[in-house]
Amino acid sequence: SGRIGMQNSLTGKTAYPSPFQPNSRFVKQQYIYSASDLRSIGLGEGQISRIAFHLDSIWGTRDSVLYDKYYISMGMCQDSTFATASAWKSTEIVKEIDSLVIRRSDVHQWVWFDLDNPFAWDGESSLVVQVAHANSSSVTTGMQTSYTSESNTVLYKNSNNAADLNPSVVEFEGSG
């Protein structure tokens, strides 16, 4: 297991992409992690069984945020960046959560997810991680997560807008 990214920058208080940003009802985000980055942290061909995102802060007066539905999906591709702001990659759901709660006590630590369906990574392709959530209403509380600035490695949709921003810092665990 190992960490990709340096945690040297933070998203804005209400900015996307961010695995936990609750400001919109429906959000879909994809991150590309290159095979060389994955190999540099010791991952090889095999099963990815856990993933974590670092939560740096929760803004506002809420002690927690509820996500009605929260999904993590993974896929592989030969690209190390997204060619356009609409170049979404194919993924399969590896974790589905009804009623995910992120609490203020989760701040300044890694929020880990054990995958329902471990993902078989071939050790050669780039890994695509998709995070999506759906809520019955938007929440005005902001959340900040760490990212490493690298162009064209993230896509997100929040309503009908797409943007090309920076990847989240992430940790992986698996065999191989």
Buried (B, 14 or more C-beta within 10 A) or exposed (E): EBBBBEBEBBBEBBBBBBBBBBBBBEBBBBBBBBBEBBBEEEBEEBBBBBBBBBBBBBEBEBEEBBBBBBBBBBBBBEBBBBEEBEBBBEBEBBBBBEEBEBEBEBBEEBBEBEBEBBBBBEEEBBBBBBBBBBBEEEBEBBBBBBBBEBEBBBBBBBEEEBBBBBBBBBBBBBEE
